[in-house]
Each structure stands twice: as structure tokens, then as C-alpha cells.
Amino acid sequence: MPPHLPNTLEPNPDPLPALIGGMLNPEDLRIISEADYGQDSKEHLAALRSLLHGGALNLRECKPTEVLELTRWDRPIDDPTHIGRHWRRAFACATLLRAYGEPENDNGAIGANETLVSLIDSLHALGLKALRQLNDDETGDINRAAAALVAWLIPRLGPNSSDEAAFFGLGLLWFALAENVSDAALVALMDWIMVAEAEAATAFRAQLGYPIPGEWLLGTIWSQQCHDLWRRLGGLLPGRLSAWHGAEVVSTVHLIAAMLTRDPED
């Protein structure tokens, strides 16, 4: 990945899992613990409770990694009846992302970009439907905490996910647009994303042994399981802009959104 990630928000990996974990109730933990068809649910539940009390997630240990990864793949919709599912998926994703940044887990981050976009999808849905449970300060805390986690994680991406750096830069941009980040820092971050995407595309095509007409960003990874969520994020990205953003930020955000949502058949 390109060096020198631009400074946006202060990196901090811990507040987001704690904030989301505080929204879970015992029934949520039970549901997550039974995600693997109920197998070893008691052991998974005990491990989940340990996480909520400050324990660290070791991705080499099945419990509770297995049920967190399975919960990550849930696909709740933007509907009030799915609020609990969104909180559970957001917690699973935030906890996994936190673990990806630890040196002992640097080979265990499988599908890291998919974990990130699932987190963003759920936090966006909760912002639309459920964050009225929180006051405005706490809502802001979740957004800042998410940006802080992603900013902390990017320089620590391990060998299985360092080629996905541009996805994480885009995730950081998503959160940073809603915060008091200078235009200069946002433009530098978007330049960084462009460079990271170009590096990943070059490496991906070299790995194949021949050039391919890939989609922007989405053409740099094998798995297509969450392409729809990334395209949806692209469509929503301009909505993160505010009146205080300058012309260069606005035009570049719209450019990224257009590239990410473009139909490759066009």
C-alpha cells in the first residue's frame, strides 16, 4: 500500500467495539453464540462475554471467532424489525476489525474488506432507523469511533489484506466526511485511495498474467460477495457531503462515487 496515510482523525481501536457492545443485551449474545447452528454455543457465549469485559479476540481460536465471522455474513435490511440484527452484525464486524490489527492475527484476516463494508452498511442502517435510542453526542461518538478504528487499522493490515488498503481508505473517507476534517486532509486521503487502488489493480493483473478490464476498486479482488454493498456505499457517498466541504472535495467525492457505481458493461 502507499506509505504515509494522511492524518484525518486520531487513531484509536477500542471505543467502537465498546460502544456497540454496550448496545447488546443478553439475548443478542445468545443469538450470536448460536450462529454456527447452535454448535458449542455455551463456549461461544462465555467467550463473547469475555470480549465484552475487555478480552482480546484471537482469530486462531474458534471460540468465538467462528460465530462472529458467521454473524458478519448476515444480511439485515433497512427496516425497524431488523435493528437487533444490525447491532449484532456491527458488533461482530467491529470486533473482527479490531482483531485484524494485532500482530498475532496478521494471517487471520480473511475477507477484511467485506467485514468493513458490512460494518458500514449496518451503521448506516442504524443511523437511519435506530440511533434515536442514543442522544446526539453518542451518535457522534460512534461515527468518530469508527473512523478512529479504521485509521488505526490501515497501517496494520496484514499480508492477507494489505492489497485491500484502498477499500479501507474509502471506509475512512466515509466516516471522515461526517466529521470536522479539513478539506486538505480529505483531498490527500482521496489521492491516497487512488494510488492504493492503482497499485492493487497492477498487482492483481500481474498475478493473473494478463491484463483485464476490471471495475474500479472492485476489480482488484477475487471475491464478489459484497460488491453490491460497496456499490451501494458508492451511491450513498455524496450524501455524506456537507455545506462546509469545498469544491475540490465535492468533485472528487462525486468522481469516486461514479467510478464505484459504474456498470462495467457500459
C-alpha positions in Angstrom: 0.0 0.0 0.0 1.2 3.6 -0.4 3.0 5.0 2.6 2.1 7.9 4.8 -1.7 7.6 5.3 -2.9 11.2 5.6 -3.9 12.4 9.1 -7.7 12.6 9.4 -8.9 11.6 12.9 -6.8 10.3 15.8 -6.4 6.5 15.5 -7.9 4.5 18.4 -9.0 0.9 18.1 -11.0 0.5 21.3 -14.0 2.8 21.6 -16.1 1.4 18.7 -16.4 -2.2 19.9 -17.1 -1.0 23.4 -19.8 1.5 22.2 -21.5 -1.1 20.0 -21.1 -3.9 22.6 -22.9 -1.6 25.1 -26.0 -1.8 22.9 -26.2 -5.6 23.0 -28.4 -7.4 25.5 -28.1 -11.0 26.8 -30.4 -12.2 24.1 -28.2 -10.6 21.4 -25.2 -12.5 22.8 -27.2 -15.7 22.9 -28.2 -15.3 19.2 -24.6 -14.6 18.2 -23.4 -17.6 20.2 -25.8 -19.9 18.3 -24.8 -18.7 14.8 -23.0 -21.9 14.0 -26.2 -23.9 14.1 -26.0 -23.9 17.9 -22.8 -25.9 18.0 -20.7 -25.2 21.1 -23.0 -22.3 21.9 -22.2 -22.3 25.6 -18.5 -22.0 25.0 -19.1 -19.3 22.3 -21.3 -17.4 24.8 -18.7 -17.5 27.5 -16.1 -16.2 25.1 -18.4 -13.4 23.9 -19.0 -12.3 27.5 -15.2 -12.2 28.0 -14.9 -9.9 25.0 -17.5 -7.5 26.4 -15.4 -7.3 29.6 -12.3 -6.3 27.8 -11.0 -9.6 26.5 -8.9 -9.8 23.3 -10.0 -11.8 20.2 -7.5 -14.4 19.0 -8.5 -15.2 15.4 -6.7 -18.6 15.7 -9.2 -19.7 18.3 -12.5 -20.9 17.1 -14.5 -19.6 20.0 -15.9 -17.0 19.4 -14.2 -16.2 16.1 -16.4 -18.7 14.2 -19.7 -17.2 15.3 -18.5 -13.6 14.8 -17.5 -14.4 11.3 -20.8 -16.1 10.6 -22.7 -13.1 12.1 -20.7 -10.8 9.8 -22.4 -12.5 6.8 -25.9 -11.7 8.0 -27.8 -9.5 5.6 -30.4 -7.5 7.5 -32.3 -4.8 5.6 -33.1 -1.2 6.5 -36.2 -2.0 8.5 -37.1 -1.4 12.1 -37.7 -5.1 12.6 -34.0 -5.7 11.8 -32.5 -3.3 14.3 -31.2 -6.1 16.5 -29.6 -7.9 13.6 -27.8 -4.7 12.6 -26.4 -4.2 16.1 -25.2 -7.8 16.2 -23.6 -7.6 12.8 -22.0 -4.2 13.6 -20.6 -5.7 16.8 -19.2 -8.8 15.1 -17.6 -6.6 12.4 -16.1 -4.1 14.8 -14.7 -6.8 16.9 -13.1 -8.6 13.9 -11.6 -5.4 12.5 -10.1 -4.6 15.9 -8.5 -8.1 15.9 -7.2 -7.7 12.4 -4.8 -5.1 13.6 -3.0 -7.2 16.2 0.3 -8.8 15.1 -0.7 -12.3 16.3 -3.7 -12.1 14.0 -2.0 -10.8 10.8 -2.6 -14.0 8.9 -6.2 -14.4 10.0 -7.9 -11.5 8.3 -10.0 -13.3 5.6 -12.4 -11.1 3.7 -11.3 -8.0 5.5 -12.9 -5.6 3.1 -16.2 -7.5 3.4 -16.1 -7.1 7.2 -15.6 -3.4 6.8 -18.4 -2.8 4.3 -20.8 -4.9 6.4 -19.9 -2.6 9.4 -20.6 0.5 7.3 -23.8 -0.9 6.0 -25.2 -1.7 9.5 -24.1 1.6 11.0 -25.7 3.4 8.1 -28.9 1.5 8.6 -28.8 2.1 12.3 -28.3 5.8 11.7 -31.4 5.8 9.6 -33.6 3.7 11.9 -32.2 3.1 15.4 -29.8 5.7 16.6 -32.7 7.6 18.1 -32.0 5.3 21.0 -28.9 7.4 21.6 -28.5 11.1 22.1 -26.7 13.2 19.5 -23.4 13.1 21.3 -23.4 9.3 21.5 -24.3 9.1 17.8 -21.3 11.2 17.0 -19.2 9.1 19.3 -20.0 6.0 17.2 -19.1 7.8 13.9 -15.8 9.2 15.3 -15.0 5.8 16.9 -15.5 4.1 13.6 -13.1 6.5 11.9 -10.6 6.1 14.7 -10.7 2.3 14.4 -10.2 2.3 10.6 -7.4 4.9 10.8 -5.6 2.7 13.4 -6.1 -0.4 11.3 -4.9 0.7 7.9 -1.2 0.8 8.7 -1.5 -2.6 10.5 -3.2 -4.5 7.7 -1.5 -7.9 7.5 -0.4 -9.8 4.4 -3.8 -11.2 3.7 -5.4 -7.8 3.4 -2.8 -5.2 2.7 -3.8 -5.3 -1.0 -7.3 -4.2 0.1 -5.9 -0.9 1.5 -7.9 1.2 -0.9 -11.2 -0.3 0.5 -10.1 0.8 4.0 -9.2 4.2 2.7 -12.7 4.5 1.3 -14.2 3.4 4.6 -12.1 6.0 6.4 -13.3 8.6 3.9 -17.0 7.6 4.6 -16.6 8.3 8.3 -14.3 11.3 7.9 -16.7 13.2 5.7 -19.1 13.4 8.6 -16.5 14.8 11.0 -14.6 18.0 11.3 -11.8 17.0 9.0 -10.1 19.7 6.8 -10.6 19.8 3.1 -6.8 19.4 2.6 -6.8 16.2 4.6 -9.8 14.8 2.8 -8.2 15.6 -0.6 -5.0 13.9 0.5 -6.9 10.9 1.7 -8.7 10.6 -1.7 -5.4 10.9 -3.5 -4.1 8.1 -1.3 -7.1 5.9 -2.2 -6.5 6.4 -5.9 -2.8 5.4 -5.6 -3.7 2.4 -3.4 -6.3 1.2 -5.9 -3.9 1.6 -8.8 -1.2 -0.4 -7.0 -3.7 -3.1 -6.2 -5.0 -3.3 -9.7 -1.5 -3.5 -11.2 -0.6 -6.3 -8.8 -3.8 -8.2 -9.4 -3.4 -8.1 -13.2 0.2 -9.2 -12.9 -0.9 -12.1 -10.7 -3.3 -13.2 -13.5 -0.6 -12.9 -16.1 -2.6 -10.8 -18.5 -4.5 -7.5 -18.4 -8.2 -7.5 -17.6 -10.7 -4.6 -17.9 -11.5 -4.6 -14.2 -14.1 -2.4 -12.4 -12.6 0.4 -10.4 -11.6 -0.9 -7.0 -14.0 -3.9 -7.2 -11.8 -5.3 -10.0 -8.9 -5.7 -7.6 -10.2 -8.7 -5.5 -11.4 -12.2 -6.3 -14.4 -12.4 -4.1 -17.6 -10.7 -5.3 -19.7 -11.5 -2.3 -20.0 -7.9 -1.1 -19.7 -6.0 -4.4 -23.3 -4.9 -4.0 -22.7 -3.3 -0.6 -19.6 -1.4 -2.0 -21.6 -0.2 -4.9 -24.4 0.9 -2.6 -21.8 2.7 -0.5 -20.7 4.5 -3.6 -24.2 5.6 -4.4 -24.6 7.0 -0.8 -21.2 8.6 -0.6 -22.2 12.0 -2.0 -24.9 12.2 0.7 -22.1 12.4 3.3 -21.0 15.8 1.9 -21.9 18.9 3.9 -22.2 22.6 3.1 -18.7 23.2 4.6 -16.9 21.0 2.1 -15.1 22.8 -0.7 -15.4 22.4 -4.4 -12.4 20.0 -4.7 -13.7 17.7 -2.0 -17.1 17.7 -3.6 -15.9 17.0 -7.1 -13.6 14.2 -6.1 -16.2 12.5 -3.9 -18.6 12.5 -6.8 -15.8 11.1 -9.1 -15.1 8.2 -6.7 -18.9 7.6 -6.3 -19.3 7.5 -10.1 -16.3 5.1 -10.6 -17.5 2.8 -7.9 -21.1 2.6 -9.2 -20.3 2.5 -12.9 -21.6 -0.6 -14.7 -18.6 -2.4 -16.2 -20.6 -3.2 -19.3 -21.0 0.4 -20.2 
